Amino acid sequence: MGTPCVVELIIDPEGNLVPPQPGRAEPDTHFAFVLISQHLTDKFDLRINFDDIVLKHDKTKKRNPFRIGGPHNRQLVPGEIDLIKQRMKPADDFVPAGELPYTTYKYTVVVKNLTTGVTQPPYDPDIDVPPAS
């Protein structure tokens, strides 16, 4: 099993999502999205729908690399930290009885300011899945 991956989803003091760094996780490893609000007054909702993850090289193909699907969201009050825990699928789920190619996925983060009612444009960060070592 590879090293766990942690991706920070940070709402900055101005209420914007800091562009997330790409995540990198081998099959069958733990993956955590750490949600952090640095805003002093407003409440936010962060949402990821794992059923809507697509291949980066072909955005018409939905492929969830995680064991759990569906929409997951967390509401953050000022200064709060929360977590969405996931686990990557085993290598055989990516390519049964074959060799897993290096693959990049795109997931979407939707951020809504619950205090003002404004939803930011969606963000589409990467998740890289290399062959298991």
Buried (B, 14 or more C-beta within 10 A) or exposed (E): EBEEBBBBBBBEEEBBBEEBEEBBBBBBBBBBBBBBBBBEEBBBBBBBBBEBBBBBEEEEEEBBBBBEBEEBBBBBBBEBEBEBEBBBBEBEBBEEEEEBEEBBBBBBBBBBBBBEEEEBEEBBBBBBBBBBE
